[in-house]
């Protein structure tokens, strides 16, 4: 009876690691204090898995920041700017790479495949001197062993490590990262030999890049790497773990014939097509680690369905070669349902966080071995039955409305240039109009008043009064700076998704359902459990109030359907696009209500549109089609004179620019200040764009205050590729996390830069 967990969340059930890290970074606690919290967390995780009966328990999946950064440390691939002089890498160098320090910037961070987790991107080139510089994998294996737990040490596989890296600054963009394979394998060999010496009998290499579209030379690198490691791993059982999608037939063929590999792990939740490949042929005598428990969602497993999949697989690979596993690391799900004391009982019965998934994996393994826990299985059936038939999940009116959308593509009747003319007549804006993205700084006082209102310590009257005062302050400030299109500053909002989720039906919120986004930063995704609808207006009261304080246009502020979807745990009993269409209809009602109440500029943020893009090219067009359609549904009913804005964040825009144009917004603002050149190159390459566009003119993620000249210079660069009459001037993102002492001078300089250029353009005419 064999069970396995690919990886486990590191933050702790109550975010213990987050608080320990931040305390250490603030100099309030010592390195020893931090190490103690970490060791306690690791011990409790290993104990929990042992108690649950898991046979193959992972080690080295814990991290103080990120597992790719741990690998960079292991290989001694520290960029020279951090001044590391060899020896074992300590916290100072490690955290400098992750977060930067007073004198040098951090390494780049990017999304881990299509999850909301971010990893630190290795910076490599021909001159990197690799050396074995972090013994973490071996230390943690020994630590578990001393506690009486024999674990499987987990390493990021050498080929995926290189494929996920980037050429360092100054290295040719065309440099082949895979050419470094011969340089990193000797270090992998040292690590493997030490693990063997310490008594390890298994080792797990995560090679998730195998699920991507790979050219044949990249595939050959896998064959080359594992042939090279074959003699070092002899005597060990080697598991290659893949996840996040089904594995293409060509990759499957390469993977199943790798030398020295005794076990293969697959994601059978997102990779249903992989089942056909396994049924077609599976190498004799190898272990199959079957990922049937979803590591990326919070729903209880359908145990009966998983069991029948496992029984079928057992017929192919044999009883003693099948291991029940999770689809990927449980890092991407919440930690423990036990801490959800306030969650509705019925909804809670439908859920499983990481700790519960460990129990599910074991229950399936036992059932497979003929020791089925009948009580556990029948409770699971009952939960699934109640979820299917619950009136809270099903709302017939919403289902009908969403089904009726199929016939149209929901475009505004008039084309964008005619709409912009109509809007200009009404709004009468100068050229290079200025605006901000939405939020203003959230002060301690503001957070306190929201917290106390939520805890019922402040009356509704007093709360409304406090928020009103804050809005009035923000409006006056913008008028003082002479900004053209104003915002109300969003003082009433905690988070751009949570704020809407709390007011829509079909959503529920956990108290401790935190998931690591990067480093110590965690997010708490809403849970979409049922059909989504909008019982009453959500933002009209505040937006109308703000508009009544000024004669300038006040932007309504909404989060778009695709972003709400991509930043939530989404129900898994219907296709994602159906849920997205339902959210779109709810936002459409809100857009039309704002318009009725005199709001003429409405921004619908789609920060996360690109985050949902499937990993494989063949599935991307379908996603982009329904995602963009969902956005258009929200505003297809407004008048030509109503100006629809959208805001998008740090995406690699260039590959989806045609979908962005197809959203048909009147104005799009973009967070691009860190990749100015990349973004503008699209327009330089002749993409025709006729709508308004506001590439962010300064980076709000940094406390730095840009000068008027610097901003003017950036606007000029943009004017070289974009028409004067469509360019907007704005910061690149919301100002929520900044201080007023930074925001005031930056906005003043931004408006001054716009005015300077207006004068120059007018005299040039």
Helices and strands as residue ranges (DSSP letters): H 16-25, H 31-52, E 57-59, H 67-74, G 80-82, H 91-99, E 109-111, E 118-120, E 123-124, H 136-146, E 151-156, H 158-163, E 166-167, G 177-180, H 181-198, E 202-206, G 208-211, H 216-233, E 237-241, H 249-256, E 263-267, H 272-280, E 287-293, H 303-317, G 319-321, E 322-326, G 330-332, G 337-339, H 345-349, H 354-368, H 374-389, H 396-403, G 404-407, H 416-427, H 444-454, H 460-481, H 498-501, E 504-508, E 515-518, E 521-523, E 527-534, H 540-547, E 555-559, H 561-566, H 576-596, E 601-605, G 610-612, H 617-635, E 643-648, G 653-656, H 657-662, E 667-670, H 676-684, E 692-695, H 708-719, G 724-726, H 740-764
